[in-house]
Amino acid sequence: MSAPREEQAAGRVRLRARISGRVQGVGFRWWARDQAERLGLTGWVRNDESERAVEVLAEGEAHNLEALEQVLHSGPPGSRVEQVETWREPPSGEFVAFEIER
């Protein structure tokens, strides 16, 4: 059995999210990393090239991903979240931490 299937069987999933609005230049990536780490998730957060969005890719237990998805709708102080698009995917198991990319 491959690692991703084993992780799925253990209740691990992947959340991919695109958060748009006033989310760049307000500490959103650092805030999202802190939220993900608090929930024991792995993956990354990065600015979208559009300059009006942030992307999140997180893996972990389904209930912790649900909690992350909920807080992404509010964002940190100074942000204004207009839209959160999310997708669920099978986990890859490739991450060991949650990091900030570009």
N, C-alpha and C positions, 0 to 999 in steps of 0.2 A: 504494500500500500504506500502511495507517495505521501510526502509530508503535507501538502495542501489538503488531501482528503482526510488525513488523520486530524488535522486542525479543524476541519469542518465538523467532523464527528465529535470533536471535543467542544463544539459550540462556538468556535471562532469563525468570524466573518470579516469581510472588508467593507468599509464605507468610503465612498468617493463623494466629495461634496464640492460645490462651487458656490461661493458666497459673494453676492454682488451688492454694491451700494458704496457708502463711504467706509471702506474697509482697508485702504492702504494709507500709510502715514499716520496711523492712530494706534500702533502697537498690536494690531490684530494677530499677527503671526506669533508673537511672543505669548500673547494671551492664550491663543489656541494651543500652543505647545504645552503651556502650563496646565490647561484643562485636560489635554490628552494624557499627559504624564500622571496627573492626579487619578485618572481613571485606569491607569495601567495599560494604555494603548501604545502601539508602535506605528511608525509610518513617517509622514512628513506634512508640512504646510509650506506653501509658497505663494508669492504674488503671481497672479495671472498676467500675461503680457498686455491685456487690455487696459491695465491700470485702474480698473473699476471693480476688480474681483480678486478673491483669494481662493486657492484650491487646497483641499485637504484630502489626504489619503490615509486612512487609519485602519488598523487591524486589531482585533481583540474579541472579547466576549460580546455577544449580541446586546446584552443589557447595558454594557458600558458604552457601546457605540450609539445606542439610543439616547443615553444621557448626553453624549457629546453632541449629537445632532440637535437636541433640544437647546443647549446653550449656544450653539452657533447662530440660532435665530436672534439672540440678543446682542452678542458681541461685547467687547470691552467698552468702558466709558469713552466717549468721544467718537465712537463708530455709529453708523446708521445702516443697519442691515435692511436691504430692500427685498432681496430674494435669496433663498437657499434651495439649490437643486441637489438632490442626493440620489445615489445609486448604490445598490448592494452587489457585491461580487464575491467569488470564492477567494479566500485568503491565499497569499503566496508563501507566507512564512519567511520572507526575505529580510525583514527588519528586526533589529535588536533594540532599537530605541525610537523615540519620536523626535524628529529633527526639523529645523527650519532650513529650507532650501531657498533659493534666490528670493 
